[in-house]
Amino acid sequence: MSETLSSKVPWSALIREGHLPRLLVLCFGVWLYAADSTLVATIMPSVVDEIGGLPYLSWTYTLYQLGSVVTGAIMGLLVLRTGISRATAASGICYVIGCSLSGYAPEMATMIVGRLLQGMGGGGLVSIAFIGASTLFPQKLWVRLIAVISGVWGSSALCGPLIGGYFVSTGNWRGAFWAFAAQGLVAVLVALPLLRGHSQKHDLVVQKIPFIRLGILSLSVLAICQSGVVIDYGPAIGLWIMGLLLLFLFLKQDSESDNRIFPKGTLNPLTISGSGLVMLSAFFMATISFTVYGPFLMYILFGAEPLVAGYIIALESLGWTVTAIVSSGARERFEPGLIRSGAILISITTVALVFVMPVGPLWAIGVLSIVMGTGYGMSWSFVSKRIIANVPETERTQVSASIPTFMRVAMALGSAFSGIIANYSGFSETNSPEVARNVAFWCFAAFIPLVLIGMMSAWRVSKE
């Protein structure tokens, strides 16, 4: 093992070696996407009050997710074709147009188109952040960089509702979209000069865009997202299974293609990179119900005000951010232990929520939220580094883009499945405490098998 990789790399290396401007550009894209995601949930009630369209409200979420997943998936190929500076500028322009349409929207149809474009642009920017971390910087800095990206994501998610709440309180929800459109324009303007000339070590490659496969992936995401909002659990389960089967079909066809979107064997649990993606996907799918239903359950069962419940959920992001930053300086020989310890903490908290969420107390849920975030913070950066490092250098661009893409797909799958569980348990008919306790139990108990998969994958990816 080289001294470069085994010794501790100080934070000052980012500034001393001239990496900071490029890192700030990449993190700015993450800020735009993450803050936008949580901001919109805060302002949507005001949007519906003014322009109507309540029956189509779910499509503002569904098409946003669709855009972010599909564009994030294809971003690896686009970067190979155009270079990272042009891909960043194109994603930023798409994001700006989407924000502008949403800010202008006189009715829900325009808002939905705007949200689709915002998702496409934002999803591209997040994937570019991971691509840039692995291709524009030396490998010795990867863990530090991914920790910074995680920190920006967590803090952005915390700030989003506060920003949205401010614009709602002033009676100007459109101003939120215009404010982010302006920030997106700044991202476009700074990306070209700061990222130009810092392209990958290999030449640009022109590959055909696999539109058929992207269509299959799009149908998969649409089916998955819609399954979570269909009240009748029979059709909902059918949509969820159809979405999962289409996802498997997409992965199979992609693995057999000459112009693959993702590296071959992306989810192969027998490889280090594959087991890392399986681990992250399993844990994200298993724990997303805490974010989706946690605030609502805490309100019904314990009378927690929305702000209080929101901050309890936000403790997970806080634990993740702080732990990721602190642990990023660990020497490489400690990585396996941190990955396994993080997986254990995530597993323990998920199992504990099965019993604590239905009965409380509220402070215990807060503690579990912090511990879960700590588990992610311990393991995320090191797992991501190993996923990227264990593929050929020519495939690092694509595998880097796969990390946030599979994260979003896993969250969509978990969110939709928890919605099916909640509706089957009676949430579609009543919000009584008795039904809420049943939902609080099964929204976590049903995901225990995925926790076990995540644990086994963690041991595999952390092998010396």
Secondary structure, DSSP 8 states (H G I E B T S, - for coil): --HHHHS---THHHHHTT-HHHHHHHHHHHHHHHHHHHHHHHHHHHHHHHH--GGGHHHHHHHHHHHHHHHHHHHHHHHHHH-HHHHHHHHHHHHHHHHHHHHH-SSHHHHHHHHHHHHHHHHHHHHHHHHHHHHSS-GGGHHHHHHHHHHHHHHHHHHHHHHHHHHHHTT-HHHHHHHHHHHHHHHHHHHHHHHTT---SS--------HHHHHHHHHHHHHHHHHTT-SSHHHHHHHHHHHHHHHHHHHHHHHTSSS-SS-TTTT-TTSHHHHHHHHHHHHHHHHHHHHHHHHHHHHHHH---HHHHHHHHHHHHHHHHHHHHHHTT--GGGHHHHHHHHHHHHHHHHHHHHHHTTT--HHHHHHHHHHHHHHHHHHHHHHHHHHHHTS-GGGHHHHHHHHHHHHHHHHHHHHHHHHHHHHHTTTTT---HHHHHHHHHHHHHTTHHHHHHHHHHHHHHT--
